[in-house]
Amino acid sequence: MSSKLQNDVLRGTVDMLALKGLSAGAMHGWGIGQRIQQLSQGQLEVNQGSLYPALQRLELAGLIESEWRASESNRRARYYRLTRAGRAALGQEMESWRRFSAAIQLVLDTP
Amino acid sequence: MSRTKGIVARLRAMLGRRSAETRMEEEFRFHLEMETRKNVQRGYAADEARRRAAVTFGGVERYREAMRDGRGTRSLEEFWTDVRYAARSLRLNPTFSFVVLLTLALGIGANTAVFTLVDALLLRPLPVRDPEQLVVVGNPTRVNSVSTGSARTEFFSYPLFQDIRKQNRVLEDVFGSGRASRLDARITAAGDASAGSAVEHPVGRFVTGNYFSVLRVGAALGRVFGPVEDAVAGSSPAVVISHQYWQDRFAGDPGVLNRSITINDVRLTVVGVAAPGFSGEVVGQGTQVWLPVTLQPVLFPHRPWLEQRTVNWLVGMGRLKPGVTVEQAQAAIATIVYNVLDEQAGQAATGERPPVPVSQGMRGMSRLRSVYAESLTTLMIAVSLVLLIMCANVASLMLTRASVRAREMSVRVALGARRLRLVRQMLTESLFLSILGGALGLLVAMWGSRGLLRLASSGPGAIPLDARLDIRVLAYSALLALLAAVLFGLLPALRATRTDVSVTLRANSRSVTGGPLGSGRGWGIGKTLVAGQVALSMVLLMGTGLLLRTLSRLESTDAGLARERLLIVSVDVGPTGARGDQLVQVYHDLLEQIKRQPGVAAATMSENGIFSGTESTSTFQVEGFTATVHQDTTAFYDQVGPDYARTIGARLLQGRDIDRRDQNNSVPVVLINSTMARFYFGTDSPIGRSITVEGVRYAIIGVVGDVIYHDLRAKPVRRFYLPLSQSSELPQEIVFEIATAGDPADLAVPVRDAIVAANGSVSVLSHLPLDQLMRRSLSADRLLARIITLFGGVALILSALGLYGLMSYLTLRRLNEFGLRYALGAQRSELTGMILREAFVLIAAGAIAGLPLAFGGMQLIRNRLFGVSVLDPTTVAASLGMLATAVLLAAYIPAARAARVSPLVALRSD
């Protein structure tokens, strides 16, 4: 039961994190994972594999787009990039997350 | 291999059309490589680095699934993946694939073969336009019948048919057709008018002029018949030939038009070739030549049937007017027939009238249909049982294989694959197998249905039934393949994927508690399958036994005559041109000639013969007997020569035989059979009483025992015999019954030669021992018995194979148990005995379940049985015995092998 809840919460957040990971520029899947980990200073222990279904979802929704090109190590890799719609969606997501976490914070802080 | 793969991958990449699946794999691979590299930089060893990368990535399979879900096209993609996977695993297990495909090909092939015949004979509509509007007027099985005497209502005389045609208001039109027995045709090469070409006997049929217009069949060449053919008898000597005959006999030469064919010494002209694919309204006869019905008296001057109201020989076929139902048509046509008959008789008939059948005619008419329909239905059921046994067998094989793959399944489940996905993959494999098997089965069917037709034919040539693979047959076998795949695939798929991950992954092969087929002592699914096969085989073996016994009973049944000592020779005396008293003289000269042959004990003659297929019926009056229904005044009869009863070996019960004293100028006499004597005279002696036939009084001079004439299953019927010497209607074809001292087959040729030597202008139509004629009448029974025996054999082999496979598997799983037992002091024979006992329990369970099933099944063939009861103890015992022997033999091999194993090997066997 608890893992199920976690999964549901995770799904939404992974989408948002993936968008955030792309806000600094085009990147391949592994790189996005690395960025998120760096940004969270190792606090977020997400299964890296779960990024890929999320990226697929976002691409189908038109929030990101992808192309295959040579990576920094000269290997073929799939690079993702935010679309204009994606950038807007990230803004909204961040805004609503802030409000949501502030509300949770409020509840938890109340003695 | 890998090089081609590389090229293909590069090609695809170049075209930018790589599948989503490949892209996904590449992306994942890239990710893991990057992660591994990072771990190596951090100082991990290569292996550890890779392991850590996999752990941080998470369950690969789960994410693959999630992505496939997300794409939405996943089922199609997966289907192809599964098909490729199935093909690969088939290649990797050639023995398994071979056994499964062979079994499937045989099972589906046998079913399709039988269905091909069912389709050709029972289901396929005539190849004409709007066949559903057609109705048969008359009995569709009496297509080749001729009956003289009184007017019939299930097939008609030409005058009666004309009355129906003229007065009909319910059909757009109706044609009549009747048999044209034995056409002697001479076809000379084009431009060569000289005679001397060989005599041929094309299959012909007399038809009315509207035949082709009612059927809506056109000409491929020239013209078909029209009203001109009906106008005046013999005015237009025209024939139409079938497209098939045109191809076979004339090599499709368009010059066939206006060529002349001489049939029975009459010169006829080919006016047309019928549309391709059409071979007449009589299914299974393959008409080659159509003749205008008005030519009948011209071609058969000795038997002019056309104007005779007393000769019934035509069956009608018509097209319903729009809005008229078959029932309405039947009522209307029956009224016409009854009115005409009343008019002819000069009074209205009282009591119940014989029916005038009118039925759906979409599928044409057939004599074969009545002979084989029931057999084919039985065969269909039998062959379905074979299919079920086959499915059970393949299911066991799949289960065995699934148990080998249990670990693979567990790993995939552990990696996050959903169960539905695995079930679907296994079902795809099953489907792949069964479609391949079905395709092979079609080949088996093509060969098999021809073989079945040949088995069914009594003569040298096959029945001309068009047993081709049409769309219905293809659909049927595809459906079978699909059904089979579900039947044999679903259960193993469900079982194999119902793995408890931790148990299977941890368990070693030493565990003796249940694999998917069940443990040694438990009652697993595998044992149920084998027991089921035994039960179904029991049904088939019982059927085989009963039908074989029926056949032997029929072949040895007492027909009331000297079956082993009679030679039947049928002769056409028409060409001699003799009439009246001359004709009687010709008969008697021939008879004397035959009697003079060494080895001939006695000889007589008759119009219809014995087991010849022709019969006569007549209406008569019996003094002191008042009939309540019409049928009570009819009986079968024959016109016979002197010493008839004695010569054929019938028992003379009272009075005397017909003999030389009965002449044209003496008192008309009649011999009656005991059924007729009992029916009209009860226990009184009929000697000295009389019957009146067509105004002539015949004195009863004797009573003869019942003789079976045409159908060995038939109950004796009322029958009487008139002396040929007193007959006013002498036949042109005469049958000699010749009693021989030795084997009648030895005399067949000498007697024929003697007849030809005595009178060069007669032709001998057939000369066969009676026993052979009687056997020929059983061809449908023989066909059924032979094919069911074949199926029974297949069932037996499949069941034995099934048990062999299961026991091999079970003993293999228990080798360590046996080793332990052996080490603890058990004898090898005890071990063998133990396994055989288990096998025996399995057979017993199957047989117990099978017996009631078999008895139920036997009710279906009850009508076909003769002289044996459904519960025939010999058959039950024999079936059980055969099953037990075959199956125990199959179990013995693995049992013996298991007992031979060294205890050390056994204990080490994981």
Chai-1 contact restraints between the chains, C-beta under 6 A:
chainA,res_idxA,chainB,res_idxB,connection_type,confidence,min_distance_angstrom,max_distance_angstrom,comment,restraint_id
A,G29,B,H31,contact,1.0,0.0,6.0,A-B,restraint_1
A,W30,B,H31,contact,1.0,0.0,6.0,A-B,restraint_2
A,W30,B,M34,contact,1.0,0.0,6.0,A-B,restraint_3
A,N47,B,G58,contact,1.0,0.0,6.0,A-B,restraint_4
A,Q48,B,T56,contact,1.0,0.0,6.0,A-B,restraint_5
A,Q48,B,F57,contact,1.0,0.0,6.0,A-B,restraint_6
A,G49,B,F57,contact,1.0,0.0,6.0,A-B,restraint_7
A,G49,B,G58,contact,1.0,0.0,6.0,A-B,restraint_8
A,G49,B,Y63,contact,1.0,0.0,6.0,A-B,restraint_9
A,Y52,B,Y63,contact,1.0,0.0,6.0,A-B,restraint_10
A,P53,B,A66,contact,1.0,0.0,6.0,A-B,restraint_11
A,P53,B,M67,contact,1.0,0.0,6.0,A-B,restraint_12
A,P53,B,G70,contact,1.0,0.0,6.0,A-B,restraint_13
A,Q56,B,M67,contact,1.0,0.0,6.0,A-B,restraint_14
A,Q56,B,G70,contact,1.0,0.0,6.0,A-B,restraint_15
A,R57,B,G70,contact,1.0,0.0,6.0,A-B,restraint_16
A,A77,B,F30,contact,1.0,0.0,6.0,A-B,restraint_17
A,R78,B,E27,contact,1.0,0.0,6.0,A-B,restraint_18
